[in-house]
Amino acid sequence: MSRTEPLPGPLEPRGRTIGAEERAAVLRVLDSALLCGTFGTEARALEAEMGRLYGRTAVACSSGTAALHLAVAAVNPGPGDEIITTPISDFGTVAPILAQNAVPVFADVDPGTGNLDPAAVEAAITARTKAIIVVHLFGAAAPVAELRDLADRHGLALIEDCAQAWLGTVPGGDLVGRYGDIACFSLQQYKHITAGDGGLAITADPESARRMRLFMDKGWDRSIGRLHLSLGLNYRMTELVAAVARAQLGKVSGVVDRRRERARRLLAALADLPGLGLPGEPGHAWWMFPFTVPGEPGNRVWAAALEREGVPASAGYLERPLYGNPALAEAPVYGASRFPIDRDYPPGLCPNAERLIDRTLVTLPWNEAYTDEDVDAIAAAVRKVHAGVV
């Protein structure tokens, strides 16, 4: 029997952890009449609290994409330098590369997890490579220890995109976000915690922190007057966003714990199904619940069948790899020019990623507000679909 009651989602109150603390935070800022993060205290307090959580210096900004732009600007690629990244991510992972006149280079992924394959990354390194951006896809830790070693051996910067992996850990328990030279987090509506939008970049390197802070505020070092030391944009976080983010940051541990508890229940309920590739549990932050299915009849059949059972499901997560979008495959980048892009991104460039998107990857939205009954209903739907298609 199909499910009729919609699952809690991130666009409604029952699917978010927003309550009295966030309301009080907003009123605190409104009552102060000081809404600009430059002059208030909330954005700086958020940076301090994020810094304590991860043991690094934090820089707050206006979005997760902005955080990645701060990171790319801080590693300072020259025009035409290459930055290696994954073809399975939000466009916000690659837009900052182009914005800094660098060239996105796509390396293939692990066919089970969708995370970057270190061997494919190493094969993509050239004399022009400046950095690697690794994404912890769906909340599962990418092989950052291997990528850290690879980056060090080749003299490259490593940037972690942790937008989907708040408090995710590697095997052994170390936090993701502490392996990269810089790591970036998102506070967008769909993430584990949200202020609508907003971003945080963390680093252990004082010089990187200084560069990111300058880039976030138009290259303006306000401690020495109205002097713009370098190129920068206005990526400042407002006090209203920061105040809500502070309240949310205090809840992130509980959010991740509840998501993990519910994911363990679903993993146990599906463990005996042949042909289903389930994610590894230790350290997973569970932004989504991904799994792989046999290539025949394929992920689109699976997703459509789950939708008929009342369970939201996405085939492939993306409709195409990042390099299949017109913005990278054919459209001008600046004016009528495609600079800095100096290559084609043909079909077949990353076969594992393309197979995941086209044939094998299914993702389910995941939420800390799911009840045991919600999880059991999802499990029953997956088992029913499995019985009909495998």
Secondary structure, 3 states (H helix, E strand, C coil): CCCCCCCCCCCCHHHCCCCHHHHHHHHHHHHHCCCCCCCCCHHHHHHHHHHHHHCCEEEEECCHHHHHHHHHHHHCCCCCCEEEECCCCCHHHCHHHHHCCCEEEECCECCCCCCECHHHHHHHCCCCEEEEEEECHHHCCCCHHHHHHHHHHHCCEEEEECCCCCCCECCCCCECCCCCCEEEEECECCCCCCCECCEEEEECCHHHHHHHHHHHECCECHHHCCCECCCCCECCCCHHHHHHHHHHHCCHHHHHHHHHHHHHHHHHHHCCCCCCECCCCCCCCCCEEEEECCCCCCHHHHHHHHHHCCCCCEECCCCCCHHHCHHHHCCCCECCECCCCCCCCCCCCCHHHHHHHHHHEEEEECCCCCCHHHHHHHHHHHHHHHHHHC
